[in-house]
Amino acid sequence: MMFSFALSSLALVVPLLAVSVGYDAAQVGLLVALAAVTQIGTRLAMGPLTRRVADKMLLVTSAVMIALACVLIMLSTTLFVLAASQLVQGAARALFWTSSQTHAVRASSTSVKGLRRMNLAAGVGSLAGPACAGLLWSVSPPLPLLVAAIVGSAAIMPAALLHRFPPFARKVSSERRNGHISRQPGVRAACGMNVAAGAWRSILDSFVPVALSLAGQPAAVIGLLLTTANGAMLAGSAASSWIRKRGIRASFATGLLCTGLGLAATAPLASLTLAAAAALALSGLGAGILQTVGPAIAADEVGPEERGDALALTGTYRAVALLLAPIGMAGILAFTPLAPSLILAGVLITTPATIALRPPRKWRRI
């Protein structure tokens, strides 16, 4: 919860700070995408790390790093320091999400129940972070960074007090050595769900605050609107067990449709506070389903000692989306304004749902 508070505070402050010092929307998107570079690199190393380091120690390290990311921006707003902060933040995110997911799965009777509880706790921090950051920004721009750094540092203590599960076994199955873990239909579907959730998160953290700001929304209102999206994401996570029982196809289609349609509707409604809140709530609901059910499916498709690898794999796909979505948006912005670009992004997220809405052969095994 504390880590998510600091992370979601940064998600609001970084775009607003970048715009205030003169960066345009495309540059903000590229700056936010930098975090995905280290997140991808760290995610790729998470499988071996989970076989050598206890997940609670990885969680402690992530708390230290998210606090450092906040402190760096407090020291300077030069491009070099902003970029360094984003790189540190990306590595912290990779450590936190993979290790918290593996810990939740190992501590619960079922994967989806453990991930639901973990995402609900993280969602509380995501709710409070943008709202507090928006209000504190109105008082003084450095203030939300200071609070986020303090809260991030405080996350070290509860992480250190967690039950210490041993690292995963270093000897993996023959299937894993042959790379079959990524060929299982459930794991492929989980990776697709994480791609959509990652694209939504990167756009929400970069272009949506800019779009709302350009539409005339003040910082405090923007913070509340992002809190609305995160609150709906919390509701999606809470409903994940029910959605998971409907099957992979239903989870896939429901998550993508809600996420994409809500994001597409946000752009033309940005100046209308209540309508924008409804659109962001719809997109957050879908993202909550995707980010909870997807990893649960991946964890259920593999053996107990391969869960760290499966969750790291789905997380890597999410990190790739976190990198490519802002870069793609920046490219689109070279030809179209921000609002049409957001609509196109929402439509693209929705499109793969058509695969699940019809019964091709690939889905009959699921």
C-alpha positions as CSV (number, residue, x, y, z in Angstrom):
1,M,0.0,0.0,0.0
2,M,2.8,2.4,0.9
3,F,4.8,1.6,-2.2
4,S,1.7,2.2,-4.4
5,F,1.0,5.5,-2.7
6,A,4.5,6.7,-3.6
7,L,4.4,5.3,-7.1
8,S,0.9,6.8,-7.9
9,S,2.0,10.1,-6.5
10,L,5.0,10.1,-8.9
11,A,2.6,9.2,-11.7
12,L,0.7,12.4,-11.2
13,V,3.7,14.7,-10.3
14,V,6.1,13.8,-13.1
15,P,3.8,14.7,-16.0
16,L,2.6,17.9,-14.3
17,L,6.1,18.9,-13.4
18,A,7.4,18.2,-16.9
19,V,4.6,20.3,-18.4
20,S,5.3,23.1,-15.9
21,V,9.0,23.3,-16.9
22,G,8.2,23.4,-20.7
23,Y,8.0,19.9,-22.1
24,D,5.2,19.1,-24.6
25,A,2.9,16.0,-24.5
26,A,5.1,13.9,-26.7
27,Q,8.2,14.6,-24.6
28,V,6.3,13.8,-21.4
29,G,5.3,10.5,-22.9
30,L,8.9,9.6,-23.8
31,L,10.1,10.7,-20.3
32,V,7.5,8.4,-18.7
33,A,8.5,5.6,-21.1
34,L,12.1,5.7,-19.7
35,A,10.9,3.9,-16.6
36,A,9.9,0.9,-18.7
37,V,13.5,0.5,-20.0
38,T,14.8,-0.5,-16.5
39,Q,11.6,-2.2,-15.7
40,I,12.1,-4.5,-18.7
41,G,15.7,-5.2,-17.9
42,T,14.8,-5.9,-14.2
43,R,11.8,-8.1,-15.2
44,L,14.0,-10.2,-17.4
45,A,16.3,-10.9,-14.4
46,M,13.4,-11.6,-12.0
47,G,13.1,-15.3,-12.7
48,P,16.7,-16.0,-11.7
49,L,16.4,-13.5,-8.8
50,T,13.5,-15.3,-7.3
51,R,15.6,-18.5,-7.2
52,R,18.4,-16.7,-5.3
53,V,16.8,-14.0,-3.2
54,A,13.8,-14.2,-0.9
55,D,10.9,-12.2,-2.1
56,K,10.7,-10.1,1.1
57,M,14.2,-8.8,0.5
58,L,13.2,-7.8,-3.0
59,L,10.3,-5.9,-1.6
60,V,12.6,-4.1,0.9
61,T,14.8,-3.1,-2.0
62,S,11.9,-1.8,-4.0
63,A,10.8,0.5,-1.2
64,V,14.3,2.0,-0.9
65,M,14.4,2.6,-4.7
66,I,10.9,4.3,-4.9
67,A,11.9,6.7,-2.2
68,L,15.1,7.5,-4.0
69,A,13.2,8.2,-7.2
70,C,11.2,10.8,-5.3
71,V,14.2,12.4,-3.7
72,L,16.0,12.8,-7.1
73,I,13.3,15.0,-8.5
74,M,13.2,17.0,-5.4
75,L,16.9,17.8,-5.9
76,S,16.6,19.0,-9.5
77,T,14.2,19.1,-12.5
78,T,16.9,19.0,-15.1
79,L,16.4,16.5,-17.9
80,F,19.2,14.3,-16.7
81,V,17.8,14.0,-13.1
82,L,14.2,13.5,-14.3
83,A,15.5,10.7,-16.5
84,A,17.5,9.1,-13.7
85,S,14.5,9.2,-11.4
86,Q,12.4,7.5,-14.0
87,L,15.0,4.8,-14.5
88,V,15.2,4.1,-10.8
89,Q,11.4,4.1,-10.5
90,G,11.1,1.5,-13.3
91,A,13.5,-0.9,-11.6
92,A,11.6,-0.4,-8.3
93,R,8.3,-1.2,-10.0
94,A,9.7,-4.5,-11.5
95,L,11.1,-5.6,-8.1
96,F,7.9,-4.7,-6.2
97,W,5.2,-6.2,-8.5
98,T,6.9,-9.5,-9.3
99,S,8.1,-10.2,-5.7
100,S,4.7,-9.1,-4.2
101,Q,2.9,-11.3,-6.7
102,T,5.0,-14.3,-5.9
103,H,4.6,-13.7,-2.1
104,A,0.8,-13.3,-2.5
105,V,0.5,-16.5,-4.5
106,R,2.6,-18.6,-2.1
107,A,0.8,-17.3,0.9
108,S,-2.8,-18.0,-0.4
109,S,-4.8,-21.0,-1.1
110,T,-5.5,-20.0,-4.7
111,S,-3.5,-17.7,-7.0
112,V,-6.5,-15.4,-7.8
113,K,-7.3,-14.9,-4.1
114,G,-3.8,-14.0,-3.2
115,L,-3.4,-11.6,-6.1
116,R,-6.8,-10.1,-5.4
117,R,-5.8,-9.3,-1.8
118,M,-2.4,-7.9,-2.9
119,N,-4.0,-5.7,-5.6
120,L,-6.7,-4.5,-3.2
121,A,-4.0,-3.4,-0.7
122,A,-2.0,-1.8,-3.5
123,G,-5.1,-0.2,-4.8
124,V,-5.7,1.7,-1.5
125,G,-2.3,3.3,-2.0
126,S,-3.2,4.1,-5.6
127,L,-6.4,5.7,-4.5
128,A,-4.8,8.0,-1.9
129,G,-1.6,8.8,-3.9
130,P,-3.0,10.9,-6.8
131,A,-5.6,12.7,-4.6
132,C,-3.1,13.7,-2.0
133,A,-0.5,14.6,-4.6
134,G,-2.9,16.8,-6.4
135,L,-3.9,18.7,-3.3
136,L,-0.3,19.0,-2.1
137,W,0.8,20.3,-5.5
138,S,-1.7,23.1,-5.1
139,V,0.2,24.1,-1.9
140,S,3.8,23.6,-3.2
141,P,5.0,21.4,-6.1
142,P,7.9,19.8,-4.1
143,L,5.5,18.9,-1.2
144,P,3.9,15.7,-2.8
145,L,7.4,14.5,-3.6
146,L,8.5,14.9,0.0
147,V,5.4,13.0,1.3
148,A,5.8,10.3,-1.3
149,A,9.5,9.8,-0.3
150,I,8.6,9.5,3.3
151,V,5.8,7.0,2.7
152,G,8.0,5.0,0.3
153,S,10.7,4.8,3.0
154,A,8.2,3.7,5.6
155,A,7.3,0.7,3.4
156,I,10.6,-0.8,4.3
157,M,9.4,-1.8,7.7
158,P,6.3,-3.9,6.8
159,A,8.2,-5.5,4.0
160,A,11.0,-6.6,6.4
161,L,8.4,-8.1,8.7
162,L,6.8,-10.4,6.1
163,H,7.1,-14.1,6.4
164,R,10.3,-15.3,4.7
165,F,9.5,-17.8,2.0
166,P,12.6,-19.5,0.7
167,P,13.7,-18.7,-2.9
168,F,12.2,-20.9,-5.6
169,A,14.1,-24.1,-6.4
170,R,17.0,-23.5,-8.7
171,K,16.3,-26.7,-10.6
172,V,13.5,-26.1,-13.1
173,S,11.4,-28.6,-15.0
174,S,12.3,-29.8,-18.5
175,E,9.3,-27.9,-19.9
176,R,10.8,-24.6,-18.6
177,R,14.2,-25.4,-20.1
178,N,12.6,-26.1,-23.4
179,G,10.7,-22.8,-23.3
180,H,7.2,-24.4,-23.2
181,I,6.0,-22.2,-20.4
182,S,5.4,-19.4,-22.9
183,R,3.6,-21.7,-25.3
184,Q,0.8,-22.7,-23.0
185,P,-2.5,-21.0,-24.1
186,G,-3.3,-19.8,-20.6
187,V,0.1,-18.2,-20.3
188,R,-0.2,-16.5,-23.7
189,A,-3.6,-15.1,-22.8
190,A,-2.2,-13.8,-19.5
191,C,0.7,-12.1,-21.3
192,G,-1.9,-10.5,-23.6
193,M,-3.9,-9.2,-20.7
194,N,-0.8,-7.8,-19.1
195,V,0.1,-6.0,-22.3
196,A,-3.3,-4.2,-22.3
197,A,-3.0,-3.4,-18.6
198,G,0.5,-2.0,-19.1
199,A,-0.5,0.1,-22.1
200,W,-3.4,1.5,-20.0
201,R,-1.2,2.3,-17.1
202,S,1.5,4.0,-19.1
203,I,-1.1,6.2,-20.9
204,L,-2.9,7.0,-17.7
205,D,0.4,8.0,-16.1
206,S,1.5,10.2,-19.0
207,F,-1.0,11.4,-21.6
208,V,-4.2,11.4,-19.6
209,P,-3.0,14.0,-17.0
210,V,-1.7,16.2,-19.9
211,A,-5.0,15.9,-21.7
212,L,-7.0,16.8,-18.6
213,S,-4.7,19.7,-17.9
214,L,-5.0,21.0,-21.5
215,A,-8.8,20.7,-21.1
216,G,-8.6,23.2,-18.2
217,Q,-8.8,20.8,-15.3
218,P,-6.9,22.0,-12.2
219,A,-4.2,19.8,-10.5
220,A,-6.5,18.9,-7.6
221,V,-9.3,17.8,-9.9
222,I,-6.8,15.8,-12.1
223,G,-5.6,14.0,-8.9
224,L,-9.2,13.1,-8.0
225,L,-9.9,11.9,-11.5
226,L,-6.9,9.6,-11.5
227,T,-8.0,8.4,-8.1
228,T,-11.4,7.6,-9.6
229,A,-9.6,5.4,-12.2
230,N,-7.5,3.7,-9.6
231,G,-10.6,3.2,-7.4
232,A,-12.4,1.5,-10.3
233,M,-9.3,-0.6,-10.8
234,L,-9.7,-1.7,-7.2
235,A,-13.3,-2.7,-7.9
236,G,-12.1,-4.7,-10.9
237,S,-9.5,-6.5,-8.8
238,A,-12.2,-7.2,-6.1
239,A,-14.4,-8.8,-8.8
240,S,-11.6,-10.9,-10.2
241,S,-12.5,-14.1,-8.5
242,W,-16.0,-14.0,-10.0
243,I,-14.7,-13.0,-13.5
244,R,-12.0,-15.8,-13.3
245,K,-14.8,-18.4,-12.8
246,R,-16.4,-17.3,-16.1
247,G,-13.3,-18.5,-17.9
248,I,-10.3,-17.1,-19.7
249,R,-12.2,-15.9,-22.8
250,A,-14.8,-13.9,-20.7
251,S,-12.0,-12.4,-18.5
252,F,-10.0,-11.4,-21.6
253,A,-12.9,-9.9,-23.5
254,T,-14.4,-8.1,-20.5
255,G,-11.1,-6.6,-19.4
256,L,-10.1,-5.4,-22.8
257,L,-13.5,-3.9,-23.7
258,C,-13.9,-1.9,-20.5
259,T,-10.3,-0.7,-20.6
260,G,-10.2,0.4,-24.2
261,L,-13.6,1.9,-24.5
262,G,-13.2,3.8,-21.2
263,L,-9.8,5.2,-22.3
264,A,-11.2,6.2,-25.8
265,A,-14.1,8.0,-24.2
266,T,-11.9,10.0,-21.8
267,A,-10.4,12.2,-24.6
268,P,-13.6,13.9,-25.9
269,L,-15.0,14.2,-22.3
270,A,-11.8,15.6,-20.7
271,S,-13.3,19.0,-20.0
272,L,-16.5,17.5,-18.4
273,T,-15.4,16.4,-15.0
274,L,-18.2,13.9,-14.2
275,A,-18.2,12.4,-17.7
276,A,-14.4,12.1,-17.6
277,A,-14.7,10.4,-14.2
278,A,-17.2,7.9,-15.6
279,A,-15.0,7.1,-18.6
280,L,-11.9,6.7,-16.4
281,A,-13.8,4.5,-14.0
282,L,-14.8,2.2,-16.8
283,S,-11.2,1.9,-18.0
284,G,-10.0,1.3,-14.5
285,L,-12.5,-1.4,-13.9
286,G,-11.2,-3.3,-17.0
287,A,-7.6,-2.7,-16.0
288,G,-8.2,-4.2,-12.6
289,I,-9.6,-7.3,-14.1
290,L,-6.7,-7.6,-16.5
291,Q,-3.9,-7.1,-14.0
292,T,-5.4,-9.5,-11.4
293,V,-6.8,-12.4,-13.5
294,G,-3.9,-12.4,-16.0
295,P,-1.1,-13.2,-13.6
296,A,-3.4,-15.6,-11.7
297,I,-4.0,-17.6,-14.9
298,A,-0.2,-17.7,-15.6
299,A,0.5,-18.9,-12.1
300,D,-2.1,-21.6,-12.3
301,E,-0.8,-22.9,-15.7
302,V,2.7,-23.9,-14.3
303,G,4.2,-25.9,-11.5
304,P,4.7,-24.4,-8.0
305,E,8.5,-23.8,-8.5
306,E,7.9,-22.1,-11.9
307,R,5.5,-19.5,-10.7
308,G,8.2,-16.9,-10.2
309,D,9.2,-17.4,-13.9
310,A,5.6,-17.3,-15.1
311,L,4.9,-14.1,-13.2
312,A,8.2,-12.5,-14.3
313,L,7.3,-13.4,-17.9
314,T,3.8,-11.8,-17.8
315,G,5.4,-8.8,-16.0
316,T,8.0,-8.5,-18.8
317,Y,5.2,-8.2,-21.4
318,R,3.6,-5.5,-19.2
319,A,6.9,-3.7,-19.0
320,V,7.3,-3.8,-22.8
321,A,3.8,-2.3,-23.2
322,L,4.8,0.4,-20.6
323,L,7.7,1.3,-22.9
324,L,6.1,1.0,-26.4
325,A,2.7,2.6,-25.6
326,P,4.1,6.1,-24.8
327,I,6.6,5.8,-27.7
328,G,3.7,4.9,-30.1
329,M,1.6,7.7,-28.7
330,A,4.4,10.1,-29.2
331,G,4.7,9.0,-32.8
332,I,1.0,9.4,-33.4
333,L,1.1,12.9,-31.9
334,A,3.4,13.9,-34.7
335,F,0.4,13.6,-37.0
336,T,-2.7,14.1,-34.9
337,P,-3.7,16.1,-31.7
338,L,-3.7,14.5,-28.3
339,A,-7.5,13.8,-28.1
340,P,-7.7,11.7,-31.3
341,S,-4.5,9.9,-30.3
342,L,-6.1,8.8,-27.1
343,I,-9.2,7.6,-28.9
344,L,-7.0,5.6,-31.3
345,A,-5.1,4.1,-28.4
346,G,-8.4,3.0,-26.7
347,V,-9.6,1.4,-29.9
348,L,-6.3,-0.5,-30.4
349,I,-6.6,-1.9,-26.8
350,T,-10.1,-3.0,-27.5
351,T,-9.5,-4.7,-30.8
352,P,-8.0,-8.0,-29.5
353,A,-11.2,-8.7,-27.6
354,T,-12.7,-9.7,-31.0
355,I,-10.5,-12.8,-30.7
356,A,-12.2,-13.9,-27.5
357,L,-15.7,-13.0,-28.7
358,R,-15.6,-15.5,-31.5
359,P,-14.8,-19.2,-31.1
360,P,-11.6,-19.9,-33.2
361,R,-9.7,-23.2,-32.6
362,K,-7.0,-21.6,-30.5
363,W,-9.5,-20.8,-27.8
364,R,-11.2,-24.2,-27.6
365,R,-8.5,-25.6,-25.3
366,I,-9.0,-22.8,-22.8
